Amino acid sequence: MDLHNNNQGIEFCSDCWPGLTTDIEISNGIWNLLQNGDLWYLNPLTPPIAPPNFGITNETQNTPTNQ
């Protein structure tokens, strides 16, 4: 999940240029990825959300952020 989300951000900003692309433009673009379901989160997480598994079980799946 983290690698997927990182890759989405890197791909989005492959055309970002210091001094030309504002933080607001980057923030809005990442927000759009989130709203469109291009990013993932883990669901479900089962208590306790603590080491060693942080609530991740065999039922936990990568879920698009628009779900």
Phi and psi restraints in degrees (value plus and minus 20) as a CYANA .aco file:
   2 ASP   PHI     -81.6   -41.6
   2 ASP   PSI     -62.9   -22.9
   3 LEU   PHI     -84.0   -44.0
   3 LEU   PSI     -60.6   -20.6
   4 HIS   PHI     -80.6   -40.6
   4 HIS   PSI     -70.2   -30.2
   5 ASN   PHI     -83.8   -43.8
   5 ASN   PSI     -60.1   -20.1
   6 ASN   PHI     -81.5   -41.5
   6 ASN   PSI     -64.0   -24.0
   7 ASN   PHI     -83.1   -43.1
   7 ASN   PSI     -57.7   -17.7
   8 GLN   PHI     -82.0   -42.0
   8 GLN   PSI     -63.8   -23.8
   9 GLY   PHI     -85.6   -45.6
   9 GLY   PSI     -61.6   -21.6
  10 ILE   PHI     -84.3   -44.3
  10 ILE   PSI     -64.3   -24.3
  11 GLU   PHI     -82.2   -42.2
  11 GLU   PSI     -63.5   -23.5
  12 PHE   PHI     -79.1   -39.1
  12 PHE   PSI     -62.8   -22.8
  13 CYS   PHI    -113.0   -73.0
  13 CYS   PSI      -4.4    35.6
  14 SER   PHI     -85.0   -45.0
  14 SER   PSI     -40.5    -0.5
  15 ASP   PHI    -126.3   -86.3
  15 ASP   PSI      -8.4    31.6
  16 CYS   PHI    -103.7   -63.7
  16 CYS   PSI     119.0   159.0
  17 TRP   PHI    -149.5  -109.5
  17 TRP   PSI     108.2   148.2
  18 PRO   PHI     -74.1   -34.1
  18 PRO   PSI     111.3   151.3
  19 GLY   PHI      67.3   107.3
  19 GLY   PSI     -38.9     1.1
  20 LEU   PHI    -130.9   -90.9
  20 LEU   PSI     -53.2   -13.2
  21 THR   PHI    -123.4   -83.4
  21 THR   PSI     101.4   141.4
  22 THR   PHI    -102.5   -62.5
  22 THR   PSI     140.2   180.2
  23 ASP   PHI     -79.5   -39.5
  23 ASP   PSI     -55.5   -15.5
  24 ILE   PHI     -84.6   -44.6
  24 ILE   PSI     -63.0   -23.0
  25 GLU   PHI     -82.7   -42.7
  25 GLU   PSI     -62.1   -22.1
  26 ILE   PHI     -85.1   -45.1
  26 ILE   PSI     -66.6   -26.6
  27 SER   PHI     -79.0   -39.0
  27 SER   PSI     -65.1   -25.1
  28 ASN   PHI     -83.5   -43.5
  28 ASN   PSI     -59.1   -19.1
  29 GLY   PHI     -85.4   -45.4
  29 GLY   PSI     -62.9   -22.9
  30 ILE   PHI     -87.3   -47.3
  30 ILE   PSI     -58.8   -18.8
  31 TRP   PHI     -79.1   -39.1
  31 TRP   PSI     -61.0   -21.0
  32 ASN   PHI     -83.6   -43.6
  32 ASN   PSI     -59.5   -19.5
  33 LEU   PHI     -80.2   -40.2
  33 LEU   PSI     -62.0   -22.0
  34 LEU   PHI     -83.1   -43.1
  34 LEU   PSI     -68.7   -28.7
  35 GLN   PHI     -85.9   -45.9
  35 GLN   PSI     -52.5   -12.5
  36 ASN   PHI    -102.9   -62.9
  36 ASN   PSI     -26.3    13.7
  37 GLY   PHI      63.4   103.4
  37 GLY   PSI      -2.6    37.4
  38 ASP   PHI     -98.5   -58.5
  38 ASP   PSI     -35.9     4.1
  39 LEU   PHI    -122.6   -82.6
  39 LEU   PSI     142.8   182.8
  40 TRP   PHI    -142.2  -102.2
  40 TRP   PSI     135.2   175.2
  41 TYR   PHI    -157.2  -117.2
  41 TYR   PSI     144.1   184.1
  42 LEU   PHI    -109.9   -69.9
  42 LEU   PSI     111.8   151.8
  43 ASN   PHI    -171.5  -131.5
  43 ASN   PSI     116.4   156.4
  44 PRO   PHI    -104.7   -64.7
  44 PRO   PSI     138.2   178.2
  45 LEU   PHI    -126.7   -86.7
  45 LEU   PSI     110.8   150.8
  46 THR   PHI    -125.9   -85.9
  46 THR   PSI     106.4   146.4
  47 PRO   PHI     -77.7   -37.7
  47 PRO   PSI     126.6   166.6
  48 PRO   PHI    -103.1   -63.1
  48 PRO   PSI     122.5   162.5
  49 ILE   PHI    -107.7   -67.7
  49 ILE   PSI      57.2    97.2
  50 ALA   PHI    -172.0  -132.0
  50 ALA   PSI     145.2   185.2
  51 PRO   PHI     -76.7   -36.7
  51 PRO   PSI     131.2   171.2
  52 PRO   PHI    -111.2   -71.2
  52 PRO   PSI     -37.5     2.5
  53 ASN   PHI    -124.3   -84.3
  53 ASN   PSI     -28.3    11.7
  54 PHE   PHI      34.3    74.3
  54 PHE   PSI      15.5    55.5
  55 GLY   PHI      63.7   103.7
  55 GLY   PSI     -18.9    21.1
  56 ILE   PHI    -103.4   -63.4
  56 ILE   PSI     106.2   146.2
  57 THR   PHI    -144.8  -104.8
  57 THR   PSI    -195.1  -155.1
  58 ASN   PHI     -84.7   -44.7
  58 ASN   PSI     -41.7    -1.7
  59 GLU   PHI    -105.9   -65.9
  59 GLU   PSI     -33.0     7.0
  60 THR   PHI     -88.8   -48.8
  60 THR   PSI     113.8   153.8
  61 GLN   PHI    -152.3  -112.3
  61 GLN   PSI     137.7   177.7
  62 ASN   PHI     -92.1   -52.1
  62 ASN   PSI     108.2   148.2
  63 THR   PHI    -145.3  -105.3
  63 THR   PSI     110.0   150.0
  64 PRO   PHI     -79.1   -39.1
  64 PRO   PSI     125.1   165.1
  65 THR   PHI     -89.6   -49.6
  65 THR   PSI     -26.4    13.6
  66 ASN   PHI    -116.5   -76.5
  66 ASN   PSI      -6.1    33.9
